[in-house]
Amino acid sequence: MQRITTHGLNMPTLGLGTWPMKGAACTDAVLSALALGYRHIDTAQMYGNEADVGAALVQTGVARADIHVTSKVWPDHFAPDAMRRALETGLSALRSDYVDLYLLHWPRPDSDIPGALATLVRLKEEGLARAIGVSNFNVALLRLAVEQVGAPIACNQVEYHALLDQSNLLAYARAQGVAVTAYAPLARGALGKHASLQRVADKHGATVEQVALKWLLDQEGVAAIPKAARAESQRTNFAALELTLDDEDRAAIAALPKDVRLVKPGWAMAWD
Ligand SMILES: NC(=O)c1ccc[n+]([C@@H]2O[C@H](COP(=O)([O-])OP(=O)(O)OC[C@H]3O[C@@H](n4cnc5c(N)ncnc54)[C@H](OP(=O)(O)O)[C@@H]3O)[C@@H](O)[C@H]2O)c1
């Protein structure tokens, strides 16, 4: 599998999303994904499942060093002591000495972003996070983080799929060596309605989910973290790596509606 390396990051492009799985179901899903070959797991303080992911990290036969783990800190914990406690608690739950990538989960209008980034940088310097980044940052906020604060931002995790345009954000991120991780990469089941995407899938003997995933993973600097509880879906998603899309396929995907934003909580700031 391809990896993205930048600012301390060394991340396989296909990962497993874990929200909203918890308990044994989450541990089993992570174990199954690792057995299938996944080496990138996405969790967060807010998901309440770091301990369930940690249980899988202990039970699997795959070495911790071979697994990329992303976690995220919720905005209520952006103050220095609170963020340190959140990461230390998360590490103990994950049964790890470090996370591979630690993200500010959401910017809120009242968030002290430069202050939170300064704390994040300290945690990286102390080795508790191998790489740091942000999530749900628009171009203006990413610019603030990279150019004004000068933080070594390795990744911005945002909603991105075949039904949502992220071209402005991608152009800026690429220019700055910032990876973009696509969350909700399967558009949470909304892909199946589109006959033109189904035609591309049929042409390859594949599913619309596989086509949409491979379209993302073919893009420079883009990773994707589909959530799949069932081993069969995990296998299907992993097999998407084998697909070869052509210009005609990409043109069909480019012609899909690009305004389907599925995750838009009340505190979200402007997207562009
Ligand atoms: N940073 C953020 O603010 C943020 C926000 C949202 C999500 N995330 C992360 O991104 C991950 C993925 O996003 P998401 O869960 O919102 O959406 P998603 O990955 O687009 O969709 C997940 C849904 O697709 C189904 N699915 C998976 N593989 C499939 C396949 N091959 N065929 C048909 N259906 C399939 C899953 O069902 P089954 O589970 O039943 O297989 C689940 O219902 C989350 O788990 C989380 O880790 C981050």
The ligand as a Gaussian input file, in Angstrom:
#p B3LYP/6-31G(d) Opt

LIG

0 1
 N      -12.528000      14.189000      11.861000
 C      -13.831000      14.192000      11.923000
 O      -14.463000      15.174000      12.326000
 C      -14.589000      12.976000      11.473000
 C      -15.965000      13.070000      11.218000
 C      -16.625000      11.912000      10.788000
 C      -15.930000      10.717000      10.627000
 N      -14.591000      10.665000      10.904000
 C      -13.829000       9.390000      10.747000
 O      -14.045000       8.904000       9.436000
 C      -14.511000       7.544000       9.492000
 C      -15.377000       7.228000       8.293000
 O      -16.446000       8.134000       8.145000
 P      -17.987000       7.753000       8.344000
 O      -18.067000       6.558000       9.218000
 O      -18.674000       8.962000       8.762000
 O      -18.516000       7.408000       6.874000
 P      -18.152000       6.351000       5.716000
 O      -16.872000       5.668000       6.001000
 O      -18.317000       7.094000       4.440000
 O      -19.382000       5.335000       5.780000
 C      -19.514000       4.356000       6.770000
 C      -20.708000       3.478000       6.409000
 O      -20.436000       2.776000       5.184000
 C      -20.674000       1.383000       5.370000
 N      -19.717000       0.639000       4.536000
 C      -18.397000       0.457000       4.736000
 N      -17.839000      -0.239000       3.744000
 C      -18.835000      -0.528000       2.880000
 C      -18.891000      -1.242000       1.656000
 N      -17.805000      -1.787000       1.132000
 N      -20.094000      -1.354000       1.047000
 C      -21.203000      -0.796000       1.564000
 N      -21.213000      -0.092000       2.723000
 C      -20.030000       0.030000       3.388000
 C      -20.478000       1.115000       6.836000
 O      -21.229000      -0.014000       7.204000
 P      -20.709000      -1.195000       8.208000
 O      -19.926000      -0.535000       9.290000
 O      -21.949000      -1.838000       8.661000
 O      -19.833000      -2.119000       7.422000
 C      -20.998000       2.406000       7.461000
 O      -22.394000       2.346000       7.618000
 C      -15.222000       7.486000      10.852000
 O      -15.382000       6.162000      11.291000
 C      -14.257000       8.283000      11.711000
 O      -13.137000       7.480000      12.071000
 C      -13.911000      11.773000      11.292000

